[in-house]
Amino acid sequence: MTDTARPKAPTLQALARALDAGETSSRSLVEACLERVADRGGEGQRVYVKLHAAAARGAADGLDQLRRANALPHPLAGIPISIKDLFDEAGQVTRAGSRVLADAPPAERDALAVTRLRAAGLVVLGRTNMTEFAYSGVGLNPHHGTPLNPWDRATGRIPGGSSSGAAVSVTDGLAHAALGTDTGGSCRIPAALCGIVGFKPTARRVPAEGVFPLSYSLDSVGPLARSVEDCALLDAILSGEPLAPPPSGDLAGQRLGVPQTLVLDDLDEAVAIAFERALERLSAAGARLVNLPLPALARLPEINAGGGLVAAEAHAIHRALLTRASELYDPRVRARILKGAAMKAADLVDVQRARAALGAEVATETAGLDALVLPTTPLVAPPLDALRPEADYTRINILMLRNPSVVNFLDGCAISVPCHRAEEAPVGLMLAAAGGRDRRLLALAAAVEAVVSPTAEAAPVAA
């Protein structure tokens, strides 16, 4: 039986209005999230690897006092948020979803992204589970257990990764938003599979200071939330932008490119149907859809056949840890990291040059478009049992990462917006744009969300 009966949860803006009106308090929001964690028992423990219950209550009480004094630092102050176990917090050990770092010294200071969230008054509830060292798109974790996808917990489906606990914390109401990272889809994949919104900003937009790295070249820091507007509000905080209303956009006349190479291969039926329906609704709303061959994308599997930038840089990061504690790694993660050991300096130069050439070619072919639109993942969330055979794990992981990782490789920005019907399996629609066009992409995504999301009113469909 699918878990689709949950009531629609409030957005950050709605929570902020309720706080301002005195209809709730920060302490009440924190207690409600903590109660839901406790109610889920073992599942709550798989979502959070560390809860900061006492600290969250204390922070909430302080923010409630500031609200009474009209001295809040930000309209979202007092709202509970979760952070991925990849971010430094002063006094906490950054384990990155692993046992390898269990004896590492506690962080001396917060990661810059966490500092900015706290400065705005967001209340950090705890640290969420993740794929070990953020190195997979399916979300499995043998050390802490794998959070089950709320859409169909009875079957036991994957949440997507690597920000698995982040997505489930939002979908299950164990937090009202989440801080994640995205190296090849790690915000967008779990958002798509769990039915929420995940935003991958341009990598340079949010500093990665204090974040345990996977790939220096590809890592991005971004939010997961219930709406595009929520992601836009959090993005402004994370990027250090001045307080401003979320951007608004209009679909009429927007030119959306639909790539035809690679990203539409091997779609399962549910994704294919939801994607086609989303395109019809976008067209009916006035968007101009342009089918793009984009043959350059066909070179990506060959460019990254040896592991690509991620494997090379991950191996450089993990060499000493692998020498000291190789047996403590998830064997699947360890095998992927070790692919980088076989890469030579010349191989890395080849990948970097191919990246630059591919980026230039795609930029030329997409000139004049407002964004690309494609399925976030080619599959809905498969059962955990489907990943037990090693060959199937590898195949599914590659498929989950395939579409989102295109954007990281091209140094762009992208967002995944739900496009399934309320009674159906979650499916994500990805919008992608060139690096630096983040706020314009968020404005466009808000307009797309209004047309394709499960909570949108039925829009007319083109004949």
Sine and cosine of phi, psi and omega as CSV:
sin_phi,cos_phi,sin_psi,cos_psi,sin_omega,cos_omega
0.00,0.00,0.73,-0.68,-0.01,-1.00
-0.99,0.13,0.48,-0.88,-0.05,-1.00
-0.99,-0.14,0.98,0.22,-0.05,-1.00
-0.91,-0.41,0.15,0.99,-0.11,-0.99
-1.00,-0.06,0.04,1.00,-0.02,-1.00
-0.91,0.42,0.67,-0.74,0.05,-1.00
-0.92,0.39,0.41,-0.91,0.01,-1.00
-0.90,0.44,0.82,-0.57,-0.04,-1.00
-0.99,0.13,0.46,-0.89,-0.05,-1.00
-0.95,0.31,0.51,-0.86,0.11,-0.99
-0.98,0.20,0.17,-0.99,0.04,-1.00
-0.89,0.46,-0.63,0.77,0.04,-1.00
-0.88,0.47,-0.67,0.75,0.02,-1.00
-0.91,0.42,-0.64,0.77,0.05,-1.00
-0.90,0.43,-0.66,0.75,0.01,-1.00
-0.88,0.48,-0.65,0.76,0.03,-1.00
-0.91,0.42,-0.65,0.76,0.01,-1.00
-0.91,0.42,-0.62,0.78,0.05,-1.00
-0.90,0.43,-0.71,0.71,-0.02,-1.00
-0.90,0.43,-0.56,0.83,-0.02,-1.00
-0.99,0.16,-0.07,1.00,-0.03,-1.00
0.97,0.24,0.25,0.97,0.01,-1.00
-0.98,0.22,-0.31,0.95,0.08,-1.00
-0.45,-0.89,0.00,-1.00,0.03,-1.00
-0.70,-0.72,0.29,-0.96,0.07,-1.00
-0.87,0.49,-0.67,0.75,0.01,-1.00
-0.88,0.48,-0.63,0.77,0.01,-1.00
-0.91,0.42,-0.65,0.76,0.02,-1.00
-0.90,0.44,-0.68,0.73,0.03,-1.00
-0.89,0.45,-0.73,0.69,-0.03,-1.00
-0.89,0.47,-0.63,0.77,0.00,-1.00
-0.89,0.45,-0.67,0.74,0.03,-1.00
-0.90,0.43,-0.69,0.72,0.00,-1.00
-0.90,0.44,-0.60,0.80,0.05,-1.00
-0.90,0.43,-0.64,0.77,0.02,-1.00
-0.92,0.39,-0.59,0.81,0.09,-1.00
-0.87,0.49,-0.72,0.69,-0.01,-1.00
-0.91,0.41,-0.63,0.78,-0.02,-1.00
-0.88,0.47,-0.51,0.86,-0.04,-1.00
-1.00,0.07,-0.04,1.00,0.12,-0.99
0.81,0.59,-0.84,-0.54,-0.04,-1.00
-0.87,0.50,-0.54,0.84,0.01,-1.00
-0.91,0.41,-0.65,0.76,0.06,-1.00
-0.88,0.48,-0.59,0.80,0.02,-1.00
-0.95,0.33,-0.43,0.90,0.08,-1.00
-0.98,0.20,-0.40,0.91,0.03,-1.00
-0.98,0.20,-0.74,0.68,0.00,-1.00
-0.97,-0.25,0.82,-0.57,0.12,-0.99
-1.00,0.07,-0.30,0.95,0.06,-1.00
-0.42,-0.91,0.85,-0.53,0.08,-1.00
-0.99,-0.13,0.65,-0.76,0.06,-1.00
-0.95,-0.31,0.83,0.56,-0.15,-0.99
-0.85,0.53,-0.78,0.62,-0.06,-1.00
-0.91,0.42,-0.70,0.72,-0.01,-1.00
-0.91,0.42,-0.62,0.79,0.01,-1.00
-0.92,0.40,-0.66,0.75,0.04,-1.00
-0.89,0.46,-0.68,0.73,0.00,-1.00
-0.89,0.45,-0.69,0.73,0.02,-1.00
-0.90,0.44,-0.66,0.76,0.00,-1.00
-0.89,0.45,-0.68,0.74,0.02,-1.00
-0.88,0.47,-0.67,0.75,0.02,-1.00
-0.90,0.44,-0.64,0.77,0.00,-1.00
-0.95,0.32,-0.55,0.84,0.09,-1.00
-0.89,0.45,-0.60,0.80,0.06,-1.00
-0.92,0.40,-0.67,0.74,0.04,-1.00
-0.89,0.46,-0.59,0.80,0.02,-1.00
-0.90,0.44,-0.67,0.74,0.02,-1.00
-0.90,0.43,-0.45,0.89,0.00,-1.00
-1.00,-0.07,0.11,0.99,-0.04,-1.00
0.81,0.58,0.69,0.73,-0.07,-1.00
-0.79,-0.61,0.55,0.83,-0.04,-1.00
-0.96,0.26,0.57,-0.82,-0.01,-1.00
-0.98,0.19,-0.29,0.96,-0.12,-0.99
-0.26,-0.97,0.51,-0.86,0.02,-1.00
-0.85,0.53,-0.45,0.90,-0.01,-1.00
-1.00,0.02,0.07,1.00,-0.05,-1.00
-0.85,0.53,0.72,-0.70,0.04,-1.00
0.99,-0.16,-0.08,1.00,-0.04,-1.00
-1.00,0.00,0.74,-0.68,-0.04,-1.00
-0.97,0.25,0.67,-0.74,0.00,-1.00
-0.70,-0.72,0.46,-0.89,0.09,-1.00
-0.96,-0.28,0.40,-0.92,0.07,-1.00
-0.78,-0.63,0.61,-0.79,-0.01,-1.00
-0.90,0.43,0.55,-0.83,-0.05,-1.00
-0.96,0.29,0.56,0.83,0.01,-1.00
-0.89,-0.45,-0.17,0.99,-0.10,-1.00
-0.98,-0.19,0.69,-0.72,0.09,-1.00
-0.93,0.38,0.65,-0.76,0.20,-0.98
-0.77,-0.64,0.73,-0.68,-0.01,-1.00
-0.81,0.59,0.81,-0.59,0.03,-1.00
1.00,0.06,-0.07,1.00,0.00,-1.00
-0.93,-0.38,0.53,-0.85,0.09,-1.00
-0.99,0.11,0.79,-0.61,0.05,-1.00
-1.00,0.06,0.99,-0.16,-0.10,-0.99
-1.00,0.00,-0.28,0.96,0.03,-1.00
0.82,0.57,0.62,0.79,0.04,-1.00
0.94,0.34,0.29,0.96,-0.14,-0.99
-0.83,-0.56,0.28,-0.96,0.19,-0.98
-1.00,0.00,-0.25,0.97,-0.11,-0.99
-0.90,0.44,-0.57,0.82,-0.08,-1.00
-0.99,-0.17,0.26,0.97,-0.07,-1.00
-0.86,0.51,-0.52,0.85,-0.02,-1.00
-0.99,-0.17,0.25,0.97,0.04,-1.00
-0.95,0.32,0.46,-0.89,0.03,-1.00
-0.92,0.38,0.51,-0.86,0.05,-1.00
-0.88,0.47,0.48,-0.88,0.04,-1.00
-0.91,0.42,0.57,-0.82,0.00,-1.00
-0.99,0.11,-0.43,0.90,-0.02,-1.00
-0.51,-0.86,0.28,-0.96,0.06,-1.00
-0.93,0.36,0.53,-0.85,0.23,-0.97
-0.85,0.53,0.48,-0.88,-0.07,-1.00
-0.86,0.51,-0.62,0.78,0.02,-1.00
-0.88,0.47,-0.65,0.76,0.02,-1.00
-0.93,0.37,-0.65,0.76,0.05,-1.00
-0.84,0.54,-0.69,0.73,-0.02,-1.00
-0.92,0.38,-0.61,0.79,0.05,-1.00
-0.91,0.42,-0.70,0.71,0.01,-1.00
-0.90,0.43,-0.65,0.76,0.00,-1.00
-0.88,0.48,-0.51,0.86,0.05,-1.00
-0.99,0.15,-0.10,1.00,0.05,-1.00
1.00,-0.05,0.14,0.99,0.11,-0.99
-0.93,0.37,0.62,-0.79,-0.05,-1.00
-0.99,-0.16,0.88,-0.47,-0.02,-1.00
-0.99,0.16,0.91,-0.41,-0.02,-1.00
-0.99,0.17,-0.55,0.83,-0.04,-1.00
0.21,-0.98,-0.10,-1.00,-0.09,-1.00
-0.97,-0.26,0.78,-0.63,-0.10,-1.00
-0.99,-0.11,0.47,-0.88,0.02,-1.00
-0.90,0.44,0.32,-0.95,-0.08,-1.00
-0.27,-0.96,0.28,-0.96,0.22,-0.98
-0.86,0.51,0.66,-0.75,-0.01,-1.00
-0.79,0.61,0.80,-0.60,0.02,-1.00
0.81,0.58,0.35,0.94,0.11,-0.99
0.91,0.41,0.41,0.91,-0.16,-0.99
-0.95,-0.30,0.85,0.52,0.24,-0.97
-0.05,-1.00,0.31,-0.95,-0.02,-1.00
-0.98,-0.22,0.08,1.00,-0.08,-1.00
-0.98,-0.21,-0.41,0.91,0.12,-0.99
1.00,-0.06,0.20,0.98,0.00,-1.00
-0.97,0.26,0.59,-0.81,0.10,-0.99
-0.59,-0.81,0.94,-0.33,-0.04,-1.00
-0.97,0.23,-0.23,0.97,-0.04,-1.00
-1.00,0.10,-0.69,0.72,-0.07,-1.00
-0.94,-0.35,-0.01,1.00,-0.11,-0.99
1.00,0.06,0.37,-0.93,-0.04,-1.00
-0.97,-0.22,0.84,-0.54,0.09,-1.00
-0.87,0.49,0.71,-0.71,-0.02,-1.00
-1.00,0.08,0.58,-0.82,0.01,-1.00
-0.90,0.44,0.84,-0.54,-0.04,-1.00
-0.88,0.47,-0.37,0.93,0.00,-1.00
-0.87,0.50,-0.66,0.75,-0.08,-1.00
-0.55,-0.84,0.91,0.41,-0.06,-1.00
-0.92,0.40,-0.47,0.88,-0.02,-1.00
-0.89,0.46,-0.66,0.76,0.05,-1.00
-0.95,0.30,-0.59,0.81,-0.05,-1.00
1.00,0.05,0.96,0.27,-0.05,-1.00
-0.96,-0.29,0.40,-0.92,-0.04,-1.00
-0.93,0.37,0.49,-0.87,0.05,-1.00
-1.00,0.02,-0.24,0.97,-0.18,-0.98
1.00,0.06,0.40,-0.92,-0.06,-1.00
-0.57,-0.82,0.04,-1.00,0.14,0.99
-1.00,0.04,-0.23,0.97,-0.04,-1.00
-0.99,0.15,0.85,0.53,-0.12,-0.99
-0.91,0.40,-0.82,0.58,-0.01,-1.00
-0.90,0.44,-0.51,0.86,0.03,-1.00
-0.87,0.50,-0.76,0.65,-0.03,-1.00
-0.90,0.43,-0.71,0.70,-0.04,-1.00
-0.92,0.39,-0.55,0.84,0.02,-1.00
-0.88,0.48,-0.61,0.79,0.01,-1.00
-0.97,0.23,-0.72,0.69,-0.06,-1.00
-0.89,0.45,-0.59,0.81,-0.05,-1.00
-1.00,-0.01,0.02,1.00,0.00,-1.00
0.96,0.28,0.41,0.91,0.05,-1.00
-1.00,0.03,-0.06,1.00,0.15,-0.99
-0.25,-0.97,0.26,-0.97,-0.02,-1.00
-0.98,-0.20,-0.08,1.00,0.12,-0.99
-0.21,-0.98,0.17,-0.99,-0.06,-1.00
-0.57,-0.82,0.51,-0.86,0.10,-1.00
-0.98,-0.22,0.82,-0.58,-0.02,-1.00
-0.75,-0.67,-0.08,-1.00,0.12,-0.99
-0.77,-0.64,0.32,-0.95,-0.08,-1.00
-0.54,-0.84,0.95,-0.30,0.03,-1.00
-0.97,-0.26,-0.51,0.86,0.04,-1.00
-0.52,-0.86,0.35,0.94,-0.01,-1.00
0.77,-0.64,0.18,0.98,-0.21,-0.98
-0.94,0.34,-0.26,0.97,0.22,-0.98
-1.00,-0.03,-0.67,0.74,-0.14,-0.99
-0.97,0.24,-0.60,0.80,-0.04,-1.00
-0.90,0.44,-0.82,0.57,0.01,-1.00
-0.90,0.43,-0.52,0.85,0.08,-1.00
-0.88,0.47,-0.71,0.71,-0.01,-1.00
-0.90,0.44,-0.71,0.70,-0.07,-1.00
-0.95,0.32,-0.44,0.90,-0.03,-1.00
-0.98,-0.19,-0.11,0.99,0.11,-0.99
1.00,0.05,0.48,0.88,0.06,-1.00
-0.82,-0.57,-0.22,-0.98,-0.03,-1.00
-0.95,-0.30,0.70,-0.71,0.07,-1.00
-0.75,-0.66,0.75,-0.66,-0.08,-1.00
-0.89,-0.45,0.78,-0.62,0.13,-0.99
-0.95,-0.32,0.96,-0.28,0.01,-1.00
-0.97,0.25,0.20,-0.98,0.21,-0.98
-0.80,0.60,0.70,-0.71,-0.17,-0.98
-0.81,0.58,-0.64,0.77,-0.07,-1.00
-0.98,0.21,-0.12,0.99,-0.11,-0.99
-0.94,0.35,-0.67,0.74,-0.02,-1.00
-0.90,-0.44,0.87,-0.50,-0.03,-1.00
-0.86,0.51,0.65,-0.76,0.01,-1.00
-1.00,-0.10,0.30,0.95,0.02,-1.00
-0.87,0.49,0.81,-0.59,0.00,-1.00
0.99,0.11,0.25,0.97,0.05,-1.00
-0.93,-0.37,0.80,-0.60,0.01,-1.00
-0.90,0.43,0.84,-0.55,-0.17,-0.98
-0.99,0.15,0.45,-0.89,0.25,-0.97
-0.94,-0.34,-0.75,0.66,0.03,-1.00
-0.62,-0.79,0.90,-0.44,0.00,-1.00
-0.85,0.53,-0.52,0.85,-0.08,-1.00
-0.99,0.16,-0.45,0.89,-0.21,-0.98
-0.88,-0.48,-0.25,0.97,-0.07,-1.00
-0.89,0.46,0.68,-0.73,0.12,-0.99
-0.73,-0.68,0.45,-0.89,0.03,-1.00
-0.92,-0.40,0.84,-0.55,-0.06,-1.00
-0.49,-0.87,0.18,-0.98,-0.04,-1.00
-0.99,-0.12,0.39,-0.92,0.22,-0.98
-0.84,-0.54,0.71,-0.70,-0.09,-1.00
-0.38,-0.93,-0.10,-0.99,-0.10,-1.00
-1.00,0.00,-0.18,0.98,-0.03,-1.00
-0.45,-0.90,0.29,-0.96,0.08,-1.00
-0.89,0.45,-0.66,0.75,0.02,-1.00
-0.85,0.53,-0.68,0.73,0.04,-1.00
-0.87,0.50,-0.70,0.71,0.01,-1.00
-0.90,0.44,-0.61,0.79,0.02,-1.00
-0.91,0.42,-0.66,0.75,0.04,-1.00
-0.89,0.45,-0.70,0.72,0.00,-1.00
-0.93,0.36,-0.60,0.80,0.03,-1.00
-0.87,0.48,-0.63,0.77,0.02,-1.00
-0.89,0.46,-0.64,0.77,0.04,-1.00
-0.92,0.40,-0.75,0.67,-0.09,-1.00
-0.91,0.41,-0.55,0.83,-0.04,-1.00
-1.00,0.04,-0.06,1.00,0.02,-1.00
0.97,0.25,0.37,0.93,0.01,-1.00
-0.98,0.19,0.45,-0.89,0.07,-1.00
-0.90,0.44,0.47,-0.88,0.00,-1.00
-0.86,0.51,0.80,-0.60,0.00,-1.00
-0.44,-0.90,0.45,-0.89,0.05,-1.00
-0.90,0.43,0.51,-0.86,0.05,-1.00
-0.84,0.54,0.56,-0.83,-0.04,-1.00
-0.92,0.40,0.47,-0.88,0.07,-1.00
-0.89,-0.45,0.49,-0.87,-0.04,-1.00
-0.61,-0.79,0.17,-0.99,-0.02,-1.00
-0.72,-0.70,0.69,-0.73,-0.02,-1.00
-0.98,0.20,-0.40,0.92,-0.09,-1.00
-0.85,0.53,0.85,-0.52,0.05,-1.00
0.99,0.14,-0.08,1.00,0.02,-1.00
-0.93,0.37,0.73,-0.68,-0.01,-1.00
-0.99,-0.11,0.93,-0.38,-0.05,-1.00
-0.92,-0.39,0.86,-0.50,0.02,-1.00
-1.00,0.07,0.70,-0.71,0.03,-1.00
-0.93,-0.37,0.99,-0.16,-0.04,-1.00
-0.88,0.48,0.64,-0.77,-0.05,-1.00
-0.96,-0.28,-0.20,0.98,-0.05,-1.00
-0.98,-0.18,0.75,-0.66,0.13,-0.99
0.95,0.30,-0.80,0.60,-0.23,-0.97
-0.96,0.26,-0.23,0.97,0.05,-1.00
-0.97,-0.24,0.09,1.00,0.01,-1.00
-0.97,0.26,0.56,-0.83,0.18,-0.98
0.86,0.51,0.54,0.84,0.08,-1.00
-0.95,0.31,0.70,-0.71,0.12,-0.99
-0.98,0.22,0.20,-0.98,-0.16,-0.99
-0.87,0.50,-0.68,0.73,-0.05,-1.00
-0.89,0.45,-0.67,0.75,0.01,-1.00
-0.93,0.37,-0.69,0.72,-0.02,-1.00
-0.87,0.50,-0.69,0.72,-0.02,-1.00
-0.92,0.40,-0.72,0.69,-0.02,-1.00
-0.90,0.44,-0.64,0.77,-0.01,-1.00
-0.91,0.41,-0.72,0.69,0.00,-1.00
-0.90,0.45,-0.65,0.76,0.02,-1.00
-0.90,0.44,-0.64,0.77,0.02,-1.00
-0.89,0.45,-0.67,0.74,0.03,-1.00
-0.88,0.47,-0.65,0.76,0.03,-1.00
-0.89,0.46,-0.66,0.75,-0.01,-1.00
-0.94,0.35,-0.60,0.80,0.05,-1.00
-0.90,0.44,-0.68,0.73,0.02,-1.00
-0.89,0.45,-0.69,0.73,0.01,-1.00
-0.90,0.44,-0.45,0.89,0.00,-1.00
-1.00,0.08,0.01,1.00,0.10,-0.99
0.95,-0.30,-0.03,1.00,0.04,-1.00
-0.95,0.30,0.54,-0.84,0.05,-1.00
-0.98,-0.19,0.93,-0.36,-0.04,-1.00
-1.00,-0.01,0.74,-0.67,-0.04,-1.00
-0.81,-0.58,0.91,-0.41,0.07,-1.00
-0.95,0.30,0.82,-0.58,-0.05,-1.00
-0.91,-0.42,0.82,-0.57,0.06,-1.00
-0.87,0.49,-0.70,0.72,-0.04,-1.00
0.66,0.75,0.84,0.54,-0.03,-1.00
-0.89,0.47,-0.34,0.94,0.00,-1.00
-0.85,0.52,-0.49,0.87,-0.02,-1.00
-0.90,0.43,-0.38,0.92,0.01,-1.00
-0.91,0.42,-0.30,0.95,-0.01,-1.00
-0.99,0.13,-0.23,0.97,-0.10,-1.00
-0.86,0.51,-0.74,0.67,0.00,-1.00
-0.84,0.54,-0.63,0.78,0.00,-1.00
-0.94,0.33,-0.65,0.76,0.00,-1.00
-0.86,0.51,-0.64,0.77,-0.09,-1.00
-0.98,-0.21,0.27,0.96,-0.07,-1.00
-0.85,0.52,-0.55,0.84,-0.01,-1.00
-1.00,0.06,0.11,0.99,-0.03,-1.00
0.91,-0.42,-0.38,0.92,0.10,-1.00
0.93,0.36,-0.27,-0.96,-0.03,-1.00
-0.87,0.50,-0.61,0.79,-0.07,-1.00
-0.90,0.44,-0.76,0.64,-0.03,-1.00
-0.90,0.45,-0.68,0.73,-0.02,-1.00
-0.89,0.46,-0.73,0.68,-0.05,-1.00
-0.97,0.26,-0.59,0.81,0.05,-1.00
-0.89,0.46,-0.65,0.76,0.02,-1.00
-0.91,0.42,-0.64,0.77,0.06,-1.00
-0.87,0.49,-0.62,0.78,-0.01,-1.00
-0.94,0.33,-0.58,0.82,-0.17,-0.98
-0.98,-0.20,0.00,1.00,-0.09,-1.00
-0.79,0.61,-0.77,0.63,-0.05,-1.00
-0.92,0.39,-0.65,0.76,0.01,-1.00
-0.90,0.43,-0.64,0.77,0.02,-1.00
-0.90,0.43,-0.60,0.80,0.04,-1.00
-0.91,0.42,-0.61,0.80,-0.08,-1.00
-1.00,0.10,-0.59,0.80,-0.19,-0.98
-0.55,-0.84,0.70,0.71,-0.05,-1.00
-0.84,0.54,-0.60,0.80,-0.09,-1.00
-0.94,0.35,-0.26,0.97,-0.01,-1.00
-1.00,0.07,-0.21,0.98,0.00,-1.00
-0.96,0.28,0.48,-0.87,0.28,-0.96
-0.85,0.52,0.85,-0.52,-0.08,-1.00
-0.82,0.57,-0.56,0.83,-0.01,-1.00
-0.94,0.34,-0.63,0.78,0.06,-1.00
-0.93,0.36,-0.68,0.73,0.01,-1.00
-0.86,0.52,-0.68,0.74,-0.02,-1.00
-0.89,0.45,-0.62,0.79,0.00,-1.00
-0.94,0.35,-0.64,0.77,0.02,-1.00
-0.90,0.43,-0.65,0.76,-0.06,-1.00
-0.93,0.38,-0.29,0.96,0.11,-0.99
-0.87,0.50,-0.50,0.87,0.00,-1.00
-0.93,0.37,-0.40,0.92,0.00,-1.00
-0.92,0.39,-0.44,0.90,-0.03,-1.00
-1.00,0.10,-0.16,0.99,-0.01,-1.00
-0.99,0.14,0.73,-0.69,0.05,-1.00
-1.00,-0.08,0.22,-0.98,0.01,-1.00
-0.84,0.54,-0.62,0.78,0.01,-1.00
-0.90,0.43,-0.59,0.81,0.04,-1.00
-0.89,0.45,-0.68,0.74,-0.01,-1.00
-0.91,0.42,-0.64,0.77,0.06,-1.00
-0.88,0.47,-0.66,0.75,0.03,-1.00
-0.87,0.50,-0.69,0.72,-0.01,-1.00
-0.90,0.43,-0.68,0.73,-0.02,-1.00
-0.91,0.42,-0.65,0.76,0.03,-1.00
-0.93,0.36,-0.62,0.78,0.04,-1.00
-0.91,0.41,-0.58,0.82,0.04,-1.00
-0.89,0.46,-0.72,0.69,0.00,-1.00
-0.89,0.46,-0.68,0.73,-0.02,-1.00
-0.92,0.39,-0.67,0.74,0.01,-1.00
-0.90,0.44,-0.66,0.75,0.00,-1.00
-0.88,0.47,-0.67,0.75,0.02,-1.00
-0.91,0.41,-0.64,0.77,-0.01,-1.00
-0.92,0.40,-0.70,0.71,0.01,-1.00
-0.92,0.40,-0.62,0.78,0.03,-1.00
-0.86,0.50,-0.65,0.76,0.03,-1.00
-0.91,0.41,-0.69,0.72,-0.07,-1.00
-0.96,0.28,-0.34,0.94,-0.03,-1.00
-0.96,-0.28,0.10,0.99,0.01,-1.00
-0.85,0.53,0.70,-0.71,0.01,-1.00
1.00,-0.03,-0.15,0.99,0.04,-1.00
-1.00,-0.02,0.50,-0.87,0.05,-1.00
-1.00,0.09,-0.47,0.88,0.03,-1.00
-0.14,-0.99,0.27,-0.96,0.22,-0.98
-0.99,-0.15,0.51,-0.86,0.04,-1.00
-0.75,-0.66,0.74,-0.67,-0.08,-1.00
-0.32,-0.95,0.28,-0.96,0.08,-1.00
-0.90,0.43,0.65,-0.76,0.06,-1.00
-0.90,0.43,-0.75,0.66,0.07,-1.00
-0.76,-0.66,0.47,-0.88,0.00,-1.00
-0.99,0.16,-0.15,0.99,-0.05,-1.00
-0.79,-0.62,0.51,-0.86,0.29,-0.96
-0.97,0.24,0.18,-0.98,-0.09,-1.00
-0.88,0.48,0.88,-0.47,0.04,-1.00
-0.99,0.17,0.34,-0.94,0.09,-1.00
-0.89,0.45,0.49,-0.87,0.06,-1.00
-0.83,0.55,-0.60,0.80,-0.03,-1.00
-0.87,0.50,-0.47,0.89,-0.02,-1.00
-0.94,0.35,-0.27,0.96,-0.04,-1.00
-0.98,-0.19,0.05,1.00,-0.05,-1.00
-0.92,0.38,-0.69,0.72,0.10,-1.00
-0.91,0.42,0.71,-0.70,-0.09,-1.00
-0.86,0.51,-0.65,0.76,-0.02,-1.00
-0.90,0.44,-0.62,0.78,-0.01,-1.00
-0.95,0.31,-0.61,0.79,0.08,-1.00
-0.85,0.53,-0.75,0.66,-0.03,-1.00
-0.88,0.47,-0.71,0.71,-0.02,-1.00
-0.89,0.45,-0.73,0.68,-0.05,-1.00
-0.93,0.38,-0.65,0.76,0.02,-1.00
-0.88,0.48,-0.69,0.72,0.03,-1.00
-0.88,0.47,-0.68,0.73,0.01,-1.00
-0.90,0.43,-0.67,0.74,-0.01,-1.00
-0.89,0.46,-0.63,0.78,-0.06,-1.00
-0.99,0.14,-0.35,0.94,-0.22,-0.98
-0.82,0.57,-0.84,0.54,-0.08,-1.00
-0.94,0.33,-0.76,0.65,-0.02,-1.00
-0.88,0.48,-0.60,0.80,-0.09,-1.00
-0.92,0.38,-0.35,0.94,0.08,-1.00
-0.83,0.56,-0.68,0.74,-0.07,-1.00
-0.93,0.36,-0.67,0.75,0.04,-1.00
-0.88,0.48,-0.68,0.73,-0.03,-1.00
-0.90,0.45,-0.56,0.83,-0.01,-1.00
-1.00,0.02,0.05,1.00,0.02,-1.00
0.85,0.53,0.69,0.73,0.01,-1.00
-0.97,-0.23,-0.20,-0.98,0.13,-0.99
-0.83,-0.55,0.46,-0.89,-0.07,-1.00
-0.37,-0.93,0.37,-0.93,0.02,-1.00
-0.61,-0.79,0.60,-0.80,0.09,-1.00
-0.95,-0.30,0.81,-0.59,-0.03,-1.00
-0.86,-0.50,0.71,-0.70,0.02,-1.00
-0.88,0.48,0.66,-0.75,0.02,-1.00
-0.73,-0.69,0.24,0.97,0.02,-1.00
-1.00,0.03,0.21,-0.98,0.15,-0.99
-0.99,0.14,0.39,-0.92,-0.14,-0.99
-0.84,0.54,-0.53,0.85,-0.07,-1.00
-1.00,-0.03,0.04,1.00,-0.10,-1.00
-0.97,-0.25,0.19,-0.98,0.10,-0.99
-0.88,0.47,0.65,-0.76,0.02,-1.00
-0.86,0.51,0.69,-0.72,0.06,-1.00
-0.70,-0.72,0.69,-0.73,0.00,-1.00
-0.97,-0.23,0.65,-0.76,0.13,-0.99
-0.96,-0.27,0.84,-0.54,-0.05,-1.00
-0.98,-0.19,0.75,-0.66,0.16,-0.99
-0.94,-0.33,0.71,-0.70,-0.05,-1.00
-0.71,-0.71,0.56,-0.83,0.01,-1.00
-0.59,-0.80,0.17,-0.98,0.01,-1.00
-0.91,0.40,0.44,-0.90,0.01,-1.00
-0.83,0.56,0.64,-0.77,0.01,-1.00
1.00,-0.03,-0.12,0.99,-0.02,-1.00
-0.98,-0.19,0.52,0.85,-0.15,-0.99
-0.87,0.50,-0.77,0.64,-0.08,-1.00
-0.93,0.36,-0.58,0.81,0.08,-1.00
-0.91,0.41,-0.62,0.79,0.04,-1.00
-0.91,0.42,-0.66,0.75,0.02,-1.00
-0.89,0.46,-0.63,0.78,0.04,-1.00
-0.90,0.44,-0.70,0.72,0.03,-1.00
-0.90,0.44,-0.66,0.75,-0.02,-1.00
-0.89,0.46,-0.57,0.82,0.04,-1.00
-0.90,0.44,-0.63,0.78,0.04,-1.00
-0.93,0.36,-0.63,0.78,0.04,-1.00
-0.91,0.42,-0.69,0.72,0.00,-1.00
-0.83,0.55,-0.64,0.76,-0.02,-1.00
-0.90,0.44,-0.36,0.93,-0.04,-1.00
-0.99,-0.13,-0.59,0.81,-0.19,-0.98
-0.94,-0.34,-0.21,0.98,-0.14,-0.99
-0.94,0.34,0.37,-0.93,-0.01,-1.00
-0.88,0.47,-0.42,0.91,-0.04,-1.00
-1.00,-0.08,-0.07,1.00,0.02,-1.00
-0.94,0.35,0.51,-0.86,0.11,-0.99
-0.91,0.41,0.54,-0.84,-0.01,-1.00
-0.83,0.55,0.85,-0.52,0.01,-1.00
-1.00,-0.07,0.45,-0.89,0.07,-1.00
-0.89,0.45,0.63,-0.78,-0.01,-1.00
-0.96,-0.29,0.68,-0.73,0.00,-1.00
-0.86,0.51,0.59,-0.80,-0.02,-1.00
-0.92,0.40,0.00,0.00,0.00,0.00
